[in-house]
Amino acid sequence: MSRRLAATLFLLPALCLGRTVMIGDSMFSNNAVKNALEYYAGGNVTIENMALVGASLHEGWVPSIPAEYSIMSKNPPPITIVMDGGGNDVISVKDDCLSFNDRCQQQIKEATDILADLLERMHEDKVQHVLLMGPYYLENLKKAVDEGFKLLSNVCKNATIDCHIADTRDLDPPLGDDGIHPIQEGYELLATRIWEVKLDNDIPII
């Protein structure tokens, strides 16, 4: 038996135990992005979805995104985590972020600091990859979105875990009546951008 074949056979049990898990907020909780990613993966992948409506990186009225991660089974640890976060942190101080004042900027900074700590925890737990969906533009919140994306990108770039961010700011997904959440076509645009980043960086979704 060749060494390459032996190494492949050795890895098969780990690959079979591989998991992809989603955490985040209402961008993911309705399973529209999850279903699209499973479709792109050929329909033979089941992604676990822990995302909750209203979740933020800060503590809030529902379990936070770090809390979603905390209660997730780590046996075995996920190979890949697909996540978003920060949108509800901004929306919770929307009036401040409309004017992009100091309170808004502090809120964004705190949220990204929380993310940095979360990524380090994932690394310590032997998670291998993180695919982070960045924010898209909402009406009158361009400065807040750009600041959030800049800080999220820096956190992801400097993380000890393999982390890649999907920039969605150019997508302009069609939104529903609330002016925040996409309609089905919009969710599919977001999933497509995540999948593009997955392919560009050889990130497994299994």
C-alpha positions as a Markdown table, in Angstrom:
| # | Residue | x | y | z |
|---|---|---|---|---|
| 1 | Met | 0.0 | 0.0 | 0.0 |
| 2 | Ser | 1.4 | 3.4 | -1.0 |
| 3 | Arg | 2.0 | 6.0 | 1.7 |
| 4 | Arg | -0.4 | 8.4 | 0.0 |
| 5 | Leu | -3.2 | 5.8 | 0.0 |
| 6 | Ala | -2.5 | 4.9 | 3.6 |
| 7 | Ala | -2.6 | 8.6 | 4.6 |
| 8 | Thr | -6.0 | 9.0 | 2.7 |
| 9 | Leu | -7.4 | 5.9 | 4.5 |
| 10 | Phe | -6.2 | 7.2 | 7.8 |
| 11 | Leu | -8.1 | 10.5 | 7.2 |
| 12 | Leu | -11.3 | 8.9 | 6.1 |
| 13 | Pro | -12.8 | 8.6 | 9.6 |
| 14 | Ala | -12.1 | 12.2 | 10.4 |
| 15 | Leu | -13.6 | 13.3 | 7.1 |
| 16 | Cys | -16.7 | 11.2 | 7.7 |
| 17 | Leu | -17.1 | 12.9 | 11.1 |
| 18 | Gly | -16.8 | 16.3 | 9.6 |
| 19 | Arg | -19.4 | 18.9 | 10.3 |
| 20 | Thr | -20.4 | 22.3 | 9.0 |
| 21 | Val | -22.3 | 24.5 | 11.4 |
| 22 | Met | -24.0 | 27.9 | 10.9 |
| 23 | Ile | -24.3 | 30.5 | 13.6 |
| 24 | Gly | -25.6 | 34.0 | 13.5 |
| 25 | Asp | -28.9 | 35.9 | 13.3 |
| 26 | Ser | -32.0 | 36.1 | 11.1 |
| 27 | Met | -29.9 | 36.3 | 8.0 |
| 28 | Phe | -29.4 | 32.6 | 8.5 |
| 29 | Ser | -32.1 | 31.4 | 10.9 |
| 30 | Asn | -34.8 | 30.8 | 8.3 |
| 31 | Asn | -32.6 | 28.2 | 6.5 |
| 32 | Ala | -32.7 | 30.0 | 3.1 |
| 33 | Val | -28.9 | 30.4 | 2.9 |
| 34 | Lys | -28.4 | 27.0 | 4.5 |
| 35 | Asn | -30.6 | 25.3 | 1.8 |
| 36 | Ala | -28.8 | 27.1 | -1.0 |
| 37 | Leu | -25.4 | 26.1 | 0.3 |
| 38 | Glu | -26.5 | 22.5 | 0.6 |
| 39 | Tyr | -27.8 | 22.6 | -3.0 |
| 40 | Tyr | -24.5 | 24.0 | -4.2 |
| 41 | Ala | -22.7 | 21.2 | -2.3 |
| 42 | Gly | -24.6 | 18.7 | -4.4 |
| 43 | Gly | -27.4 | 17.9 | -2.1 |
| 44 | Asn | -25.5 | 15.3 | -0.1 |
| 45 | Val | -24.5 | 17.7 | 2.7 |
| 46 | Thr | -26.5 | 18.5 | 5.8 |
| 47 | Ile | -25.4 | 21.8 | 7.5 |
| 48 | Glu | -26.4 | 22.2 | 11.1 |
| 49 | Asn | -28.0 | 25.6 | 11.8 |
| 50 | Met | -27.8 | 27.2 | 15.2 |
| 51 | Ala | -28.6 | 30.8 | 14.1 |
| 52 | Leu | -31.3 | 32.7 | 16.0 |
| 53 | Val | -33.6 | 35.6 | 15.1 |
| 54 | Gly | -32.4 | 38.6 | 17.0 |
| 55 | Ala | -29.0 | 37.3 | 17.9 |
| 56 | Ser | -26.1 | 39.7 | 18.2 |
| 57 | Leu | -22.5 | 39.6 | 19.1 |
| 58 | His | -23.3 | 41.6 | 22.3 |
| 59 | Glu | -25.6 | 40.0 | 24.8 |
| 60 | Gly | -29.2 | 40.8 | 24.0 |
| 61 | Trp | -32.8 | 39.6 | 24.3 |
| 62 | Val | -32.0 | 36.2 | 22.9 |
| 63 | Pro | -28.8 | 34.1 | 23.3 |
| 64 | Ser | -25.9 | 35.9 | 21.6 |
| 65 | Ile | -23.9 | 34.5 | 18.8 |
| 66 | Pro | -21.1 | 33.5 | 21.2 |
| 67 | Ala | -23.7 | 31.7 | 23.3 |
| 68 | Glu | -24.9 | 29.8 | 20.2 |
| 69 | Tyr | -21.3 | 28.6 | 19.8 |
| 70 | Ser | -21.0 | 27.8 | 23.5 |
| 71 | Ile | -24.0 | 25.4 | 23.4 |
| 72 | Met | -23.0 | 23.8 | 20.2 |
| 73 | Ser | -21.7 | 20.2 | 20.4 |
| 74 | Lys | -17.9 | 20.1 | 20.0 |
| 75 | Asn | -17.7 | 16.3 | 19.8 |
| 76 | Pro | -16.4 | 16.3 | 17.1 |
| 77 | Pro | -15.6 | 20.0 | 16.6 |
| 78 | Pro | -17.0 | 21.4 | 13.3 |
| 79 | Ile | -14.6 | 21.5 | 10.4 |
| 80 | Thr | -16.1 | 24.7 | 9.2 |
| 81 | Ile | -18.3 | 27.3 | 10.8 |
| 82 | Val | -20.3 | 29.6 | 8.5 |
| 83 | Met | -21.4 | 32.7 | 10.4 |
| 84 | Asp | -22.6 | 36.3 | 10.3 |
| 85 | Gly | -22.9 | 38.8 | 13.1 |
| 86 | Gly | -23.0 | 42.5 | 13.9 |
| 87 | Gly | -26.2 | 43.5 | 12.1 |
| 88 | Asn | -28.3 | 43.5 | 15.2 |
| 89 | Asp | -25.6 | 45.2 | 17.1 |
| 90 | Val | -25.9 | 48.1 | 14.7 |
| 91 | Ile | -29.7 | 48.0 | 14.5 |
| 92 | Ser | -29.9 | 48.2 | 18.3 |
| 93 | Val | -28.4 | 51.7 | 18.1 |
| 94 | Lys | -29.8 | 52.5 | 14.7 |
| 95 | Asp | -30.4 | 56.2 | 15.4 |
| 96 | Asp | -26.8 | 56.6 | 16.4 |
| 97 | Cys | -25.6 | 54.7 | 13.4 |
| 98 | Leu | -27.7 | 56.8 | 11.0 |
| 99 | Ser | -25.6 | 59.8 | 12.1 |
| 100 | Phe | -22.5 | 57.5 | 12.6 |
| 101 | Asn | -21.7 | 59.1 | 16.0 |
| 102 | Asp | -19.3 | 58.0 | 18.7 |
| 103 | Arg | -21.8 | 55.6 | 20.3 |
| 104 | Cys | -22.3 | 53.8 | 17.0 |
| 105 | Gln | -18.6 | 53.5 | 16.4 |
| 106 | Gln | -18.0 | 52.2 | 19.9 |
| 107 | Gln | -20.8 | 49.6 | 19.5 |
| 108 | Ile | -19.2 | 48.4 | 16.3 |
| 109 | Lys | -15.8 | 48.2 | 17.9 |
| 110 | Glu | -17.1 | 46.3 | 20.9 |
| 111 | Ala | -18.9 | 43.8 | 18.6 |
| 112 | Thr | -15.8 | 43.1 | 16.6 |
| 113 | Asp | -13.7 | 42.7 | 19.7 |
| 114 | Ile | -16.3 | 40.1 | 20.8 |
| 115 | Leu | -15.9 | 38.4 | 17.5 |
| 116 | Ala | -12.1 | 38.3 | 17.9 |
| 117 | Asp | -12.5 | 36.5 | 21.2 |
| 118 | Leu | -14.9 | 34.1 | 19.7 |
| 119 | Leu | -12.6 | 33.2 | 16.8 |
| 120 | Glu | -9.8 | 32.5 | 19.3 |
| 121 | Arg | -12.2 | 30.1 | 21.2 |
| 122 | Met | -13.0 | 28.3 | 18.0 |
| 123 | His | -9.3 | 27.9 | 17.2 |
| 124 | Glu | -8.7 | 26.5 | 20.7 |
| 125 | Asp | -11.6 | 24.1 | 20.2 |
| 126 | Lys | -9.9 | 22.8 | 16.9 |
| 127 | Val | -12.4 | 24.3 | 14.5 |
| 128 | Gln | -10.5 | 24.6 | 11.3 |
| 129 | His | -12.2 | 27.2 | 9.1 |
| 130 | Val | -14.6 | 30.1 | 9.5 |
| 131 | Leu | -16.6 | 31.6 | 6.6 |
| 132 | Leu | -17.9 | 35.0 | 7.8 |
| 133 | Met | -20.6 | 36.8 | 5.8 |
| 134 | Gly | -20.1 | 40.5 | 5.9 |
| 135 | Pro | -22.9 | 43.1 | 6.0 |
| 136 | Tyr | -24.6 | 44.6 | 3.0 |
| 137 | Tyr | -25.7 | 48.2 | 2.6 |
| 138 | Leu | -28.9 | 49.4 | 4.1 |
| 139 | Glu | -30.5 | 52.7 | 3.6 |
| 140 | Asn | -28.6 | 55.6 | 5.2 |
| 141 | Leu | -26.2 | 53.2 | 7.0 |
| 142 | Lys | -23.4 | 53.1 | 4.5 |
| 143 | Lys | -20.8 | 54.6 | 6.9 |
| 144 | Ala | -21.7 | 52.1 | 9.6 |
| 145 | Val | -21.6 | 49.1 | 7.2 |
| 146 | Asp | -18.2 | 50.2 | 5.8 |
| 147 | Glu | -16.8 | 50.6 | 9.3 |
| 148 | Gly | -18.2 | 47.3 | 10.4 |
| 149 | Phe | -16.8 | 45.5 | 7.3 |
| 150 | Lys | -13.4 | 47.1 | 7.8 |
| 151 | Leu | -13.1 | 46.0 | 11.4 |
| 152 | Leu | -14.6 | 42.5 | 10.7 |
| 153 | Ser | -12.1 | 42.1 | 7.9 |
| 154 | Asn | -9.2 | 43.0 | 10.2 |
| 155 | Val | -10.3 | 40.6 | 12.9 |
| 156 | Cys | -10.7 | 37.8 | 10.4 |
| 157 | Lys | -7.3 | 38.5 | 8.7 |
| 158 | Asn | -5.5 | 38.6 | 12.1 |
| 159 | Ala | -7.2 | 35.5 | 13.6 |
| 160 | Thr | -5.3 | 32.4 | 14.5 |
| 161 | Ile | -8.0 | 30.3 | 12.9 |
| 162 | Asp | -8.4 | 30.2 | 9.1 |
| 163 | Cys | -11.0 | 32.9 | 8.5 |
| 164 | His | -12.3 | 34.4 | 5.3 |
| 165 | Ile | -15.0 | 37.1 | 4.9 |
| 166 | Ala | -17.6 | 37.2 | 2.1 |
| 167 | Asp | -18.0 | 40.9 | 1.1 |
| 168 | Thr | -21.6 | 41.4 | 0.1 |
| 169 | Arg | -21.6 | 45.2 | -0.1 |
| 170 | Asp | -21.8 | 45.2 | -3.9 |
| 171 | Leu | -24.8 | 42.8 | -4.1 |
| 172 | Asp | -27.8 | 45.0 | -3.4 |
| 173 | Pro | -30.0 | 42.1 | -2.5 |
| 174 | Pro | -33.7 | 42.8 | -2.9 |
| 175 | Leu | -35.3 | 43.3 | 0.5 |
| 176 | Gly | -38.7 | 42.6 | 2.0 |
| 177 | Asp | -41.2 | 45.0 | 3.5 |
| 178 | Asp | -39.0 | 45.7 | 6.6 |
| 179 | Gly | -36.2 | 47.1 | 4.5 |
| 180 | Ile | -33.7 | 44.9 | 6.3 |
| 181 | His | -34.2 | 41.2 | 5.4 |
| 182 | Pro | -33.9 | 39.9 | 1.9 |
| 183 | Ile | -36.6 | 38.1 | -0.1 |
| 184 | Gln | -35.7 | 34.6 | -1.4 |
| 185 | Glu | -33.7 | 36.0 | -4.4 |
| 186 | Gly | -31.7 | 38.1 | -2.0 |
| 187 | Tyr | -30.8 | 35.1 | 0.3 |
| 188 | Glu | -29.7 | 33.2 | -2.8 |
| 189 | Leu | -27.4 | 36.1 | -3.8 |
| 190 | Leu | -25.8 | 36.0 | -0.3 |
| 191 | Ala | -25.4 | 32.2 | -0.4 |
| 192 | Thr | -23.8 | 32.5 | -3.9 |
| 193 | Arg | -21.2 | 35.0 | -2.6 |
| 194 | Ile | -20.4 | 32.7 | 0.4 |
| 195 | Trp | -20.0 | 29.8 | -2.0 |
| 196 | Glu | -17.7 | 31.8 | -4.2 |
| 197 | Val | -15.4 | 32.6 | -1.1 |
| 198 | Lys | -15.6 | 28.9 | -0.2 |
| 199 | Leu | -14.4 | 27.9 | -3.6 |
| 200 | Asp | -11.7 | 30.6 | -3.8 |
| 201 | Asn | -10.2 | 29.5 | -0.5 |
| 202 | Asp | -10.8 | 25.7 | -0.7 |
| 203 | Ile | -12.9 | 25.7 | 2.5 |
| 204 | Pro | -14.7 | 22.4 | 3.0 |
| 205 | Ile | -18.5 | 22.4 | 3.5 |
| 206 | Ile | -19.2 | 18.8 | 4.5 |
